[in-house]
Amino acid sequence: MDPIVLLKNFTFVGQTAQSWATDWIAIPAGFENWQLVVVAKSMLAGTNLGYTLQTTWDTDSATNTTGTGAIAGVGTTISNITSGMGPMARLLMTAAANSSVVFSVYLTPKST
């Protein structure tokens, strides 16, 4: 199955502790295993942007998945998610330091 694009060449600029989340998107049902790929393309020195893939069953409450990490350098980070995905997902970003980064995020269903 093709990757789901959560963000493509997205620019996040924020001060320490600022947060922002994408809209909820529907994801294919029946998949238990997923892969979250974060590709940091450029950034200012000192950037530290935390991210968490969240899931929900009703958009009323968010549940964090194991797809978490931080962007502190240019490169690709891959997280495997092996359980707990609901029918919708979003990405929550929180600046751990003043941050300016351009990045892309892809979510790929792997297996049932």
C-alpha positions, 0 to 999 in steps of 0.5 A: 500500500502507498504511504500516506503523506501527513506533511510534505516539505512543511516548515515549522517555526516556533518557540520553546513549548509551542505545539501544533497538530495536523488535522485528523485523517482517516487511515485504512482499517485492518492494519496492525503494523505501521511505519512512520518516516520523518525526513528532516530536510533543513533546519536552523542550528539548535532546533529540537522539535518533538513529534508524536503520532496520535490516534483516535477512535472518535476525535474526542480524545487522542492516544499517543502511539509509539511513533515518537521522536525528535528532530534535532538534525537533518536526516531520516528517522523511522519508527515502527508501530506495532499496535494500538492504531485507531481509524484516524491519526494526526501528528502532534509537534512540540518545540523543545527549543526554539525551532525552525525546520523543514520536514516531511512525514509519511505513514505507511501501513505494513501488515495486518 
